[in-house]
Every structure is written in structure tokens, then in C-alpha cells.
Amino acid sequence: APALQAYKIKTIRDDSTLYLKASLGAKQAEWVALTSSNWKHYIVVARGHYNKHKKVTGIRRATLSRISEAAHAIDGYLLEHTDVQVGPIARTYWETSHARQPDGTEPSLPANATFRQMQHLDSMRANHPDTTTSTELKTITVQLNGSSDLQLTLNVQELRAVLGLPSHNLMAEGVFASFEQPREPSEDKSDRDHMSD
């Protein structure tokens, strides 16, 4: 094997001294040799550099305990600023986003688009009456297995919950509120494009 013939034996350094990186940005030529008189001092220095390096100053995880702490901080903020009104959706978003901030960050009212959207959702939710407490019963006509018509009285809220529908009428509000059924044409016109079909 010609590659093995070209291989040279590695030389082993006679210097068995341990070296330590004295500062975070030190080049290899600036490393300090540890001796019996200076090793304790440089170990303390190295530990200090390690602790500086490990400090997290950026965004943190929004854990349950951090969200709870953020909720208490936001409570204090809202007690001081009585003119600020925040609904439950916006409040949840605020708690979660504040929980991600570094420790010691004072709460401040978010000014981003997401928070404004949450406030809008809270205002829309406040405009709709809470229909979950009403027991609205409706009677419908059904046929089971070809039987004659049966009159069933159902709790509308329970039926919506079973079917996975929201607790409000989709047709009475929102996008479908202004929907109008297309009118039928007054006369039936022949379709010449598809006469051969």
C-alpha cells in the first residue's frame, strides 16, 4: 500500500503542560500554562467565563410556571393602569408572550398586530350573547329506518356540541349573514354548448 509507505510517524510533544484559555476571545497562542501556583486562580476565571456564557438573555420557553408568574405581573400592571381593558383572549396571548421574555422584564401593553387581533376577537365575543346557558329546545321531524314521521324535541346546544359545531348560529352572523340564495331563472333556456352530450 503506497499510502502507508508515505505515512510518517507522528511526533509526540515532550511538553506535557496543561493550557487554559484565559479569556473568551483568546487565541491559542494566548493560552496560559497551568502551574501548581496559578491553577486555582485560572480555574475560578474559567468558571466565571463559563457562567457568563451560559446566561440566557434571549427569549425563553413559556412554561406553565413562567406563564403563572407573567399572569401575576400583568395583574399588577392592570391594577396600576385602570384605563387598560384586556379581554380573556388578548390576556392569554399577553401572558404567553410575556412569559417568553427574560427574567425581570416589566410587563408592558403589547403594541403588535397579533395583540390587536386578539383584542378584536374579544370585542366580537363580547357582542355575542352567551348562548351556552340557554336551553333552547327545537322540535324536528325525522324518519328512522323507513318509519313514519317522528317528532323529536332536541336541545340545540347539546346537538351542536355532539356535532362539533360552534355554539352560535353561523348563518345569522359573520360571513354568511349577508348571503342570499341565487334566484332561479324565469325561463329554462336551452344549452346549445352541451346539446351533443
N, C-alpha and C positions, 0 to 999 in steps of 0.2 A: 504494500500500500504506500504509494508515493506521499500521501498526505501525512502519514505517521513519520516518515523519514524527515519531512520538513519541520516537524514539531520539535520545538526546543523545550528543554526542561525549564520549568518555572523557577525563578529565584525566590527564595524566601528572605524577607527582610529580617535583619538582625535586631531591628528596633521593635521591642515588644511594649512600648509605651502606649497607654490609652489616651485618646484625644477626645476633647469635648468641644462642641460648637458653643462658643461663649455668648453669641447673640443670635437673634433670629435671622439676620441677614448676613451672617459671617460666611466668608468664602472658606474653602477647605484649607487654604494657606494660613488663615487666621485662627484655626482651631488651636485650643490651648492643651498642652500636655498636662495630664493629671499626675500630681506627685503626692507623697504622703502628707505634705504640709498644706496643699491647696485644694484637695479633692472635696472636702466638706463644703467649702465656700462655693465652689463651682457647681456642686450638686444642688445647693439651695438656689443658685442663679438659674440652673436648667429647669428646676421645678417651677420657678416663677415664670419662666418663658412658656412652659407647658400650660400653666394655668391661664396665662394671657391668651394663648392660642385657643383654648377650649371654651372661653367665654362666648356665649351666643348672644349677639346683639340684634339679630335679624328676626324675621317672622318665626313664631313658634306654633306648635300644634295646638289646636283648640280642643283640649281635653275637657272632660266633664268638670274637673276641679277648677281649671282655669276659666271656664265659662261661668261657673258659680261665683268666682272672685270678680269677674267682669260685671256680673249682674249686680253685685253689692256696690261696686264702684259707680256703675251707671245709676243705681238708686240714689247714691249721694249726689251725683251730678244733677239729677232731676229734682231733688229737694232744693238745691241751690238755685236752679233755673226753673222757676214755676211757670214761665211762659212757654216752655217747650212741651209739646204734646206728642207722644210717640205711641202708636198702636202696637198690638202684640206681634204682628208680622215684622214690622220695622225693628221692634225691640229685640226680637230673636236674632235678626241679622246683625244688629249693633253689638249684642253680647258676643256673638261668634267672632266678628271681625276684631273687637277689642281684645278678646282672649288671645288672639294671634300676635298682639303687639308685645314688645319687650317688657320685662318687669318694670314697674314704676311708672309706666306711661299713664298720664292722667286722661280720663275719658273726655272726648270732645265730640260734638254732634257731627256725624259723617256728612260730607257735602258731595258725595259721589252719586252717579246716576242710579246705581243699584239701590241705595238707601231711599232715594226719591221714588223709585218704582215701588218699593215696599210700603212707603207712606201712602202712595196712591192706592195700592191694594187694600190697605187698612181703611182708607176713606170709602172705597167702594163697598167693603164689607160692612161698614157702619151704616151705609144707606139701605142695606137689605135687612128686613126684619128677620130675626132668628126664628125660622120655621121648624126647628127640630123639636121644640117643646109642644107645638100644637098637634093635636090628634085629629088630623084630617082624614075622615073616612069617606071612601068613594065606593059606589056600587057599580060593578061591571058585569056584563053578560058573557058567559063562557060556555063552550061545549066540550065536554070531556069524553073522549073515545066515542064520538058519534052520538052522544046522548042529546036529549032535548036541551034547550037553553036553560042555564042555571044562573041565578043571580047571586054573585059573591060580593060581599062588602069587605073591602081591604083598607088597612091603614096605609096611606100613601107613603109616609116616611119610612115605614118598615119595608115596603116593596122597593123603594128607591135604594135603601141600604142593601137589600138582598141582591138587587141587580147591579150594584156598584155605581149607581148614578149619584150626581150631586144632590144636595137637599133643597135645591131651588129649581124653579121651572126654567128650563133652558130656552123655551120658546117665548116666554114673556119678557125676557131681558137679554142684554148682550147683543151678539152678532145677529141672532135670529129674530130680534124684536121687530125689525122693520121688513122682514121677509114677506113678500106677497106671492101667492101662488100664481103662476103664469096663466093667463086667460086662454081658454080654448078658442080656436078659430071658429068663426061663424059658419063657414062652409068648408067642406072637405075638398081640397084641391088635389088633383092627380099629380103624382110624382113622375115626371117623364124621364128623369135620370135613371130610375131603377125599374123601368117597366119590363125589362128583359129578365129580371131576377125571379 
